[in-house]
Amino acid sequence: ILSAVPERVNKRSYISPAREAKAEATRARIIDAAARLFLEAGYERTTTSAIGKLAGTSEASVFAAFGSKANLLISVVAAQVQRHPDFPLRAQPIWQQCAKQPDKTMAIEEFARVTCRAHRRSWRLLAVAEAAAEGDPVVAQAVAGAAGRRHTDVGWLLREVIGVPEPRLDRTTDEVWTLTSVGNYRHLVIARSWPPEQYESWLAGMLSATLR
């Protein structure tokens, strides 16, 4: 229970650091539990009560923290996929180095490497999200938004790092965005059993040919 706020500061709410830390720890447990269950059973068959039980909390706490199962899935993807040292691309010093090089081979190979790393750790969760999007408009909107942001990032990299000129930029961005999609990774690595290293080498070659 929070103590009463003194009159002189009563316009600002006080949040106990201990309480905030506990809430964040609960959120983290819920995200970890949800990620595990979504991967094991899929989105539709995973219940919020099962997530709460695995996380060591109540179903009410799950809803209090995330509002809905759709929002929880979106948070899981953000936590497990997007929050990684490779991203956001624009914050990584490697791209500044690559932009200064007349030969763009290093930039293309690094982009293929980053893409492969991202898909290796994310393809299963993204497949869950894509399946959920077919029946849930909230998830569908989030998936579409993520695709749009990836397109924007690809455009930035091609313009600022590779140096693709404006007359070609839109079409080339579409081509590279398609080449680097997680769907192509699933087709080759999962469906056709390519080693990830082979996929990375293939992607680097395709990017080189496209950007030639």
Disulfide bonds with the S-S distance in Angstrom:
none
